[in-house]
Amino acid sequence: MTLDRSVMAFAGFMVLLSLAFAEFFGPLWLLLTAFVGLNLIQASFTGFCPAAMILKRVGVKSGCAFS
């Protein structure tokens, strides 16, 4: 799995996790969903993604978007 796909999978997991937490623990967890969405938008414009940097350090091979 490339870095690009790993970032998308991680973002999707975080969105689903925050939705589950919002259902069971309270609506403030929806702020995590908003944060993930905003981070995806800014990464699409700037190419800077903290999750991509971390995944690259643990050895995930680079893809096209995050090199």
MARBA-3410 file (N, C-alpha, C, O; in Angstrom, 1 decimal):
67
0.9,-1.2,0.0,0.0,0.0,0.0,0.9,1.2,0.0,1.9,1.3,0.8 ~ 0.6,2.2,-0.9,1.4,3.4,-1.0,1.0,4.4,0.1,0.0,4.2,0.8 ~ 1.8,5.4,0.3,1.5,6.4,1.3,0.2,7.2,1.0,-0.5,7.5,2.0 ~ -0.1,7.4,-0.2,-1.4,8.1,-0.6,-2.6,7.3,-0.1,-3.5,7.9,0.5 ~ -2.6,6.0,-0.4,-3.7,5.2,0.0,-3.7,5.0,1.5,-4.8,4.9,2.1
-2.6,4.9,2.1,-2.5,4.8,3.6,-3.1,6.0,4.3,-3.8,5.9,5.3 ~ -2.8,7.2,3.8,-3.4,8.5,4.3,-4.9,8.5,4.2,-5.6,8.8,5.1 ~ -5.4,8.1,3.0,-6.8,8.1,2.8,-7.5,7.0,3.7,-8.6,7.3,4.2 ~ -6.9,5.9,3.9,-7.4,4.9,4.7,-7.4,5.4,6.2,-8.4,5.1,6.9 ~ -6.4,6.0,6.6,-6.3,6.5,8.0,-7.3,7.6,8.2,-8.0,7.6,9.3
-7.5,8.5,7.2,-8.5,9.6,7.4,-9.9,9.0,7.4,-10.7,9.4,8.2 ~ -10.2,8.0,6.6,-11.5,7.3,6.6,-11.8,6.6,7.9,-12.9,6.7,8.5 ~ -10.7,6.0,8.5,-10.9,5.3,9.8,-11.2,6.3,10.9,-12.0,6.1,11.7 ~ -10.5,7.5,10.8,-10.7,8.5,11.9,-12.1,9.1,11.8,-12.7,9.4,12.8 ~ -12.6,9.3,10.6,-13.9,9.8,10.4,-14.9,8.8,11.0,-15.8,9.2,11.8
-14.8,7.6,10.7,-15.8,6.6,11.2,-15.6,6.4,12.7,-16.6,6.2,13.4 ~ -14.4,6.5,13.2,-14.2,6.3,14.6,-14.9,7.5,15.4,-15.5,7.3,16.4 ~ -14.7,8.7,14.8,-15.2,9.9,15.5,-16.8,9.9,15.4,-17.4,10.3,16.4 ~ -17.3,9.4,14.3,-18.8,9.3,14.3,-19.3,8.3,15.3,-20.3,8.5,15.9 ~ -18.6,7.1,15.5,-19.0,6.2,16.5,-18.9,6.8,17.9,-19.8,6.6,18.7
-17.8,7.5,18.1,-17.6,8.1,19.4,-18.7,9.2,19.7,-19.2,9.3,20.8 ~ -19.1,9.9,18.6,-20.2,10.9,18.8,-21.5,10.2,19.1,-22.3,10.8,19.9 ~ -21.7,9.1,18.5,-23.0,8.4,18.8,-23.0,7.9,20.3,-24.1,7.9,20.9 ~ -21.9,7.3,20.7,-21.9,6.7,22.1,-21.5,7.6,23.2,-21.9,7.4,24.3 ~ -20.7,8.6,22.9,-20.1,9.4,24.0,-20.5,10.9,24.0,-20.3,11.6,25.0
-21.0,11.4,22.9,-21.4,12.8,22.8,-21.1,13.5,21.5,-20.1,13.1,20.9 ~ -21.8,14.5,21.2,-21.6,15.2,19.9,-20.3,16.0,19.7,-20.0,16.4,18.6 ~ -19.6,16.2,20.8,-18.4,17.0,20.7,-17.3,16.2,19.9,-16.4,16.8,19.3 ~ -17.5,14.9,19.8,-16.6,14.1,19.0,-16.7,14.4,17.5,-15.8,14.1,16.7 ~ -17.7,15.1,17.1,-17.9,15.5,15.7,-16.8,16.6,15.3,-16.5,16.8,14.1
-16.2,17.2,16.3,-15.2,18.2,16.0,-14.0,17.4,15.4,-13.2,18.0,14.6 ~ -13.7,16.2,15.8,-12.7,15.4,15.2,-12.9,15.1,13.8,-12.0,15.2,12.9 ~ -14.2,14.9,13.4,-14.6,14.7,12.0,-14.3,16.0,11.2,-13.8,15.9,10.1 ~ -14.6,17.1,11.8,-14.4,18.4,11.1,-12.9,18.6,11.0,-12.5,19.1,9.9 ~ -12.1,18.3,12.0,-10.7,18.5,11.9,-10.1,17.6,10.8,-9.2,18.1,10.0
-10.5,16.4,10.7,-10.0,15.5,9.6,-10.4,16.0,8.3,-9.5,16.0,7.4 ~ -11.6,16.5,8.1,-12.0,17.1,6.8,-11.2,18.3,6.4,-10.8,18.5,5.3 ~ -11.0,19.2,7.4,-10.2,20.4,7.1,-8.8,20.1,6.8,-8.2,20.7,6.0 ~ -8.2,19.1,7.5,-6.9,18.7,7.2,-6.8,18.1,5.8,-5.8,18.3,5.1 ~ -7.8,17.3,5.4,-7.7,16.8,4.0,-7.8,17.9,3.0,-7.1,17.9,1.9
-8.6,18.9,3.2,-8.7,20.0,2.3,-7.4,20.8,2.2,-6.9,21.1,1.1 ~ -6.8,21.1,3.4,-5.6,21.9,3.3,-4.4,21.1,2.7,-3.6,21.6,2.1 ~ -4.4,19.7,2.9,-3.4,18.9,2.3,-3.5,18.9,0.8,-2.5,18.7,0.1 ~ -4.8,19.0,0.3,-4.9,18.9,-1.1,-4.4,20.2,-1.8,-4.0,20.2,-2.9 ~ -4.4,21.3,-1.0,-3.9,22.6,-1.6,-2.4,22.7,-1.3,-1.6,23.3,-2.2
-1.9,22.3,-0.2,-0.5,22.6,0.2,0.4,21.4,0.0,1.6,21.6,-0.1 ~ -0.1,20.2,0.1,0.7,19.0,0.0,1.3,18.6,1.3,2.1,17.7,1.4 ~ 1.0,19.4,2.4,1.5,19.1,3.7,0.5,18.3,4.5,-0.6,18.7,4.7 ~ 0.9,17.1,5.0,0.0,16.3,5.8,0.8,15.6,6.9,1.7,14.8,6.6 ~ 0.5,16.0,8.1,1.3,15.3,9.3,1.2,13.8,9.3,2.1,13.1,9.6
0.0,13.3,8.9,-0.2,11.8,8.9,0.8,11.2,7.9,1.3,10.1,8.1 ~ 0.9,11.9,6.7,1.8,11.3,5.7,3.3,11.3,6.2,4.0,10.4,5.9 ~ 3.6,12.4,6.9,5.0,12.5,7.4,5.3,11.3,8.4,6.3,10.7,8.4 ~ 4.3,11.0,9.3,4.5,10.0,10.3,4.5,8.6,9.6,5.4,7.8,9.9 ~ 3.6,8.4,8.6,3.6,7.1,7.9,4.8,6.9,7.1,5.3,5.7,7.0
5.4,7.9,6.5,6.6,7.8,5.8,7.8,7.4,6.7,8.6,6.6,6.3 ~ 7.8,8.0,7.9,8.9,7.6,8.9,8.8,6.2,9.3,9.9,5.6,9.6 ~ 7.6,5.6,9.3,7.5,4.2,9.8,7.7,3.2,8.6,7.6,2.0,8.8 ~ 8.0,3.7,7.4,8.4,2.9,6.3,7.4,2.6,5.2,7.6,1.8,4.4 ~ 6.3,3.4,5.2,5.3,3.2,4.1,5.9,3.8,2.8,6.4,5.0,2.9
5.9,3.1,1.7,6.5,3.7,0.5,5.7,4.8,-0.1,4.5,4.8,0.0 ~ 6.5,5.8,-0.7,5.8,7.0,-1.2,4.9,6.7,-2.4,5.1,5.7,-3.1 ~ 3.9,7.6,-2.5,3.1,7.5,-3.7,3.2,8.8,-4.5,4.3,9.4,-4.5 ~ 2.2,9.1,-5.3,2.3,10.3,-6.1,2.1,11.6,-5.4,2.8,12.6,-5.6 ~ 1.1,11.6,-4.5,0.7,12.9,-3.9,1.7,13.4,-2.8,2.1,14.5,-2.7
2.1,12.5,-1.9,3.0,12.8,-0.8,4.3,12.1,-1.0,4.5,11.0,-0.7 ~ 5.3,12.9,-1.5,6.6,12.3,-1.7,7.6,12.7,-0.7,8.8,12.3,-0.7
END
